[in-house]
Amino acid sequence: MSKIRQFVEIALLILVVAVVIVFTLENDQRVSLVFFTWSTPQAPVAVYVILALLIGCCLGPVISSLTRLRSRRAAKARIQS
């Protein structure tokens, strides 16, 4: 890996961390989310946004893998027919 590429990756990582820190510090208003009759405890807005981001980052690859697996099975079924 070249030195320039390492520098760019480290710079991007530092930038992302800085943006997350600033976002967290700027969004400290406490809110409670309500879904039908269920409500969450009050927490800063940033907590809910970052939590939604993390859940999306975890669910995205799982859903993508399931879709890819279904496509492969359908392709095998067409070949065997």
Buried (B, 14 or more C-beta within 10 A) or exposed (E): EEEEEEEEEEEEEEEEEEEEEEEBEEBEEEEEEEEEEEEEEEBBBBBBEBEEEEEEEEEEEEEEEEEEEEEEEEEEEEEEE
